């Protein structure tokens, strides 16, 4: 594959320092998940960059997760939200992951807030909606598949223009599409079992304080190949549109 332009990863945060030392950071996980046949993306840290990529520089953009919250009053979040709205308008292929999913929704009129049920964490089952059967990114996936999650905030009200693609009993908006080329996924296609386990271990005290059993969560962690397949699928769609 010899694309005219690279993919761009917009880094909205980093993992825990101890996890990064052992397993790399969000941008490395996404790059690995894209597969060996996808040229290495450009990485721009939205928290520190003076400017964000213009449409002519990227075949498509992937927005990472973050330990920040979309509702935090931070200038870089507002700047990134405005930029995302512009990229949706100009038709740039977008894949927002977790924080990126939420910020994409907010950028086009959705509402993000803390989930009243608390944190969703671990390997969970996600179900596709009927609309996913005709979606370029999700078509052909099993109707129900496993995915890794860790999030406290959610898209509480999706944008009116969003096509709902996936949900489960806890999370009403696990995936959506805006227009033809912008997707958000609340789950983490870039996580593997090691990374998911690191998050459960790191958050174990908070989980116990909330009355949840980290040991039970660890035992349920499993591979998520269908979720992981979305990353190279997105790359192929972005390059096809370039």
N, C-alpha and C positions, 0 to 999 in steps of 0.2 A: 504494500500500500504506500503510494507516494503522494500524499495530499499537498495541495498548493499552500495551505496554511496550517499551523499547528493547532491543537486543542490548547485551551488555557484553563488552568486550575486557579480559581480564586480562593485563596486561603483565608478563611474567616476565623480561624482559631487553631489551637494545637491541643494535642492530647496531654495527659499528665506527663511531667518530665521523666518519671521512672518508666512509664510505658514507652515513651519515645526512645529512651536509651536501649530498651530491650527489643522493641518491635518497629521502630520508625514512627513517623508522624503521618497525619492525615493525607498529605499530598503524596507521600510514598505509597501509602495503602491504595489510593486511587490509581496511581500510575501502574502499580503491580496488577491491580484488578482489570485495567484496560487490556492487558495481555501483551505478549512479546512482539506482536506484529504491528502494534500501534506506536508511532514515533513518540518520544518523550514529550509530554506537554510542557508549555511554559507555565511557570508558577508565579503568581502575583499575590503578595500578602496585603489584603485589603485594609488591615489594621494600621499599616505603616506606609503604604504607597501614596505618593503625592497625586498620581493619576492612575486610572484604570484603563484597560485595553480598549482601543477603538474598534469598531466592527471590522475594519479591514485587517486586523491583526490576528483574528481567531476564527478557526473553522467552527468552533463551538466552545462553550464554557461550562465548567463543572464547579459548583459552589460547595465548599466543604461544610462539615459540621463545625460546631464551636461550643465552648463551655460558656460563652456569653449567651445572653437571652435577647431575643429579637426586641423585646419591650424595653431593654436597657437604653438609657438616654446617652448614647455615645455618637459623636460626630461621624465616625467611620461607618457605623451601621446605617445612619441616615443617608450618607453618601452612596453606599453600596446599594441601598434600596432604590434610590433615584436612578442609579446606573442600570440596575436590573430592569426597571420599568422601560428605560430607553432600549435595552437589548430585546425585550419582548416586542416592542413596537417595530424594531427594524428587522425582526425575523431571525435573529441569531439563535441557533440551537442552544438550549440551556438544559442542564440537569442539576437541580438543587437537591442537596442531601441534608436531611434533618434540619439544622439551622438554615441551610440554604433553601430548603423546601418551604419553611415557614416564611423566610424573608421574601421569597418569590411571591408567595400568596399575598403578603402584606403590600408588596410593591404594586400589585394590580387590583387592590381594593378589598382584600380579605382581612380577617381579624385574627390576631394571634394572642394567646394568653396561656396562663398555667392551666394544665388539665385538672379538673376537679377531682379526678381519681388518683392523682399523684403521678409518680414516675412509672413509665412503661420501660422495663428493662429485661434483657435476656433474649432467648430465641423464641419467637412467637409465630403463630400461624396468621397469614394475611390472605384475605379472599379478594378475588377480582370481581369487579362489577361487570354487567353485560357490555358496557361501553368498551372495556379493555379488549374484547375480541377483535375490534376493528382499529385498535390503536397501533401505530407503527412500532412503538417501543415494547408494548406488553403483549401484543398478539402472539399466540402460540405458547405462552406460559401456562402451567397448570392452573386450574381454577383456584386452588388453594396451594400455598407454598410457604416454606419456612423463611424467616428473615430475622436478622439481629436488630435489636432496638435499645436505645437508651435516650430518653427525653423526658423533660418535665413540662415543657410547653408544647402546644399543638396549634394547628390551624382550627380555631374554634368556629369560624365562619368562612367558608371558602369564597373566593371571588365569584361574582355572578357569572363570569365568563368561563369558569373552570369546568372541565369534564372530569368527574370523579371516576377514578380507575381502580382503586383498591381501598380496603378498610378491614377492620376486624371488630370484635365485640368491645374492645377498649377504645380504639382510635377510629373515629368516623372518617378521617381524611388521611389515609396512609399513602395515597398517590393521586395525582391529578395531572391534567394537561391544560395548558393555556395556548390557544391558537393551534398551530400545526407543529411547533417545534420546541416548546418549552414545557418541561416536566419537573415536578417536585415529588420526592419520595421521602416520607418520614423515617422509614427504616434505613439501615446502613448496608448497602450492597458491597461496600469496601471492607467490612469487618469479616474476619474469620473467627474460628473458635478461640484461638489464643487471645485475640484482641477483645472479644466479648468477655472472656474469662477475666482479663485484666480489669475491665470496667466493673464487673461484679465484685471482684476482690477489693478494688479501690473504694467502692461505694458501700461495702459491707456494713460499716457502722451506721450509716444513714438508713440503710435498708432495715437493719435490726430495730432502729429507733422508730421506724414506721410500721413495725410489726411483721416484717417480711423475712423469710429465711434464705440467706445467701446460699447455703448448702443445697437447698432444693433448686434454686436457680442455676447453680453450677451444673448440677446433674442433668438439667434439661437442655444445656447448650449443645447444639448439633450443627453440622455443616449446612450451608444455605446456598447450594449451587444455582438454584433458579433465581434467587435474588442477585447473586453475584454476576449472573449472565447479563444483567442490564447494563453494566459498564461497557463491555465491548460492543453491545448492541447500539448503545448511544453513540459511541465513536463512529461506527459504520454509518449511522444515519446522518451524523454531522458532516462526515466527509462526502457522503453522497449528495448533500445539499450544497457543498462548497463549489 
